[in-house]
């Protein structure tokens, strides 16, 4: 079931996990039954089957709490199951509830000494904080676990952490105090003076690292999301360059050639996001990455076309006036 899930074969995953739940129930293996139910909830979430997802996660927790056991194994299963419940809450737009659940999950992982679980729950918290518009808190929450992940081997958590930081930096710039900024420069690992990097440079580099990790691990969903983030960052760079050129027309550094290069690069990332998310049902609260990428690409093309037409009209007007 887990293999099918990783391969994004959600129908097959659901079918075999449903079978596992029945067989584990017959065997009275409650711990593994609750685990299968939790995994089944994840599959239903990917399929957009919200009522089934909710029912399975509640059933999983009910079984766990009914077991008269105080072992670390049980506590870890409860933490893992609550982690899935938090994902469901976030997908349903209940970001505050998701955040509270993941805070509780982090405490449980700390109690049993599971550092990876603690880091994962901190990353999840930042997803909820972003949805609540609390970017400064999300930034500060994510810096420490990302710094730890930087020294570790590639993982899903590492890919997600770099992507979230890249997207936050693009959205609100370099926030936090001097120490936070220094640490985010260190995460970029560029052999360049940090004073030469602006917030969009940082965003791009973090997202490129997320993309590289996702590609090495063959994480199709994360590849799509990293490409979408990169498209959005290049789009922001395009608009910043365009605005700078409009303010100082003689600044050829920000001229049309550079604008067109940024636009084409953004479109390339959007196309890659669309291709890699073709078979993904659910990402980022009911929206499809492919659709987001196409809409952003379309808005960029419409804006550039309008700008090109305006400049063409202006050039023709000035030419007629001169005559």
VENHULIN-V402681 format. One line per field, one symbol per residue. ss: DSSP state (A for helix, B for strand, O for the rest). phi: phi as a letter, one per 30 degrees, with the letter a starting at -180 (. if undefined). A space follows every 10 residues. Layout:
ss->???
phi->???
//
This chain:
ss->OAAAAAOOOA AAAAAAAAAA AAAAAAOOOA AAAAAAAAAA AAAAAAAOOA AAAAAAAAAA AAAAAAOOOO OAAAAAAAAA AAAAAAAAAA AOOOAAAAAA AAAAAAAAAA AAOOAAAAAA AAAAAAAAAA AOOOAAAAAA AAAAAAAAAA OOOOOAAAAA AAAAAAAAAA AAOOOOOAAA AAAAAAAAOO OOOAAAOOAA AAAAAAAAAA AAAAAAOOOA AAAAAAAAAA AAAAAAAAAA AAAAAAAOOO OAAAOAAAAA AAAAAAAAAA AAAAAAOOOO OOBOOOBOAA AAAAAAAAAA AAAAAAAAAA AAAAAAAAAA AAO
phi->.ddddddicd dddddddddd eddddddhcd dddddddddd dedddddicd dddddddddd ddddddddbc dddddddddd ddeddddddd ddicdddddd dddddedddd dcicdddddd ddddeddddd ddicdddded ddedddddde dcdeaedddd dddddddddd dbidcjdedd ddddddddhc daddddccdd ddeddddddd ddddddchce dddddddddd dddddddedd dddddddbdd ddecdddddd dddddddddd ddddddcecc dbbhhiccee dedddddddd dddddddddd dddddddddd ddd
//
